Amino acid sequence: MSDPERAMLLSVHPRFATAILAGTKTVEVRRQRVAAPPGTPVLLYATAPTMAIVGMARIASVQVATPREVWSASHRSAGITRREYDEYMSGAAQASGLSLEGPITFEDPVPLAALRASGPFHPPQSYRYLTGEDLRRVTEVAPATGAALRGALDELTPA
């Protein structure tokens, strides 16, 4: 993997992780600007009570605009109600809509406890980029998931 190897770790509520992996939620919204190029792998960390990396997808595109413009463009694909969106975006000057594609559910989710047992690991409040070392640790902690992850990353990384 080269430096478009950069993968994103995205924290989402379990119901949203399930919907993304099922393909019924294809846009994830964030309160801040997300500058990730198309093709960026996104590992999905499902928050409590799941607390595990449950799958991955890749970024098809990112729209950065006002919250109103992002809602207008993505409300049919965001998997949330207008009320939930407005509460989440309250006070935000800009928003990002991450269009996701190619979801892959990990047969064996990678639990937070296992990630922490192998060294310091802190799931992000929203998202963060993973280093090659972070990705290596995921593949070591969960070999079956690691094989799926390596295969997916190889598929996503241009030759």
Secondary structure as UniProt FT lines:
FT   HELIX           3..5
FT   STRAND          7..12
FT   HELIX           14..22
FT   STRAND          27..30
FT   TURN            38..39
FT   STRAND          41..46
FT   TURN            47..50
FT   STRAND          52..65
FT   HELIX           67..74
FT   TURN            75..77
FT   HELIX           82..89
FT   TURN            90..91
FT   STRAND          95..111
FT   HELIX           112..117
FT   STRAND          127..130
FT   HELIX           132..141
FT   HELIX           143..156
//
